[in-house]
Amino acid sequence: MAILLTGGSGFVGLNVAEALLTRGATVVLHALDAPPPAALAEFAKLPGRLIVLQGDARDTAALVGHAATHGVDRVVYGAAITAGPKREREAAARILETNALAAVALHQALADRLARFVFLSSVAVYGEAGYGRPETDESVEPVPDSLYAISKHTVERSLRRLRDPARGAATCLRLGPVYGPWERDTGLRDTLSPPFAVMGHARAGRPCVLPRPGLRDWVYARDVGEGIAAACLHDGALAPVYNLSGGAAFTLETLAGEIAKRHPGFAARVGTPATVDLYAPADRAPLAIGRIGADIGWRPRFTPASAVADWLDWLARFPAFAPR
């Protein structure tokens, strides 16, 4: 078994690679840029086998060739440009090609030989539909309102149309708000996570001012990697789409409080002017994760306290990844 992981050098991609390698899988990691040397050294200690390839996810012919060469039978498509308004105006075609068209093209080129095609979607697809309810399950009809969200939803709808219901090989995972190990500015994400920003303020000893407490179903990156790996390696049929998030909402202020326990003198408060961007004027409803729990058996295992403890211990080992 070999798994092709596109976008494998990014924040989520590295967590997915680590989780798969921990399970002994062969991971064909494909990305525009090579993984950081620290990640390569860490992954070399794991029982799986890592093959690193560089290239553009829009080059479907090259990816098909790599899949044939390395005996790929599963794909995790994680290549994406997380664009803000400025990049949307300047690079709309590239965003749609990378996030959507390339994913559909790769699925169609490899569909007959794959046991699983996992597309990494996002909570962003829900748009306005994700507000004003106790929680959002997969039956809620998305209202995507950015090119990033539109591109993700385009793939979801396309794969639903093209998938073989009997096999259930293609599935989409709508990821919640991720934070934790391996996050860094790669140039392809215009919205680094708010917890990353809070951690940067804590480590630099700067004042940390939040625009509001920030109630969300924050999900730790290791949990996300393990959930994606579980879906990828699952042998039975899966539903077309799953939410994958923290399961329970807590505030960014709470997370900052856990960070403060390990950084004496640091504190976060709600006020103005804010020094942390939450990227939205209000907090959306948490994602319901009962479907993925029932079908795959995955649930997040990290609490805010255990996640912060793990993250700070990880940053002590990999100081180059510490937020500035």
Secondary structure, 3 states (H helix, E strand, C coil): CEEEEECCCCHHHHHHHHHHHHCCCEEEEEECCCCCHHHHHHHCCCCCEEEEEECCCCCHHHHHHHHHHHCEEEEEECCCCECCHHHHHHCHHHHHHHHHHHHHHHHHHHHHHCCEEEEEEEHHHHEHHHCCCCCECCCCCCECCCHHHHHHHHHHHHHHHHCCCCCCCEEEEEECCEECCCCCCCCCECCCCHHHHHHHHHHHCCCEEECCCCEECCEEHHHHHHHHHHHHHCCCCCCCEEEECCCCCEEHHHHHHHHHHHCCCCCEEECCCCCCCCCCCCCCCCECCHHHHHHHCCCCCCCHHHHHHHHHHHHHHCHHHCCC
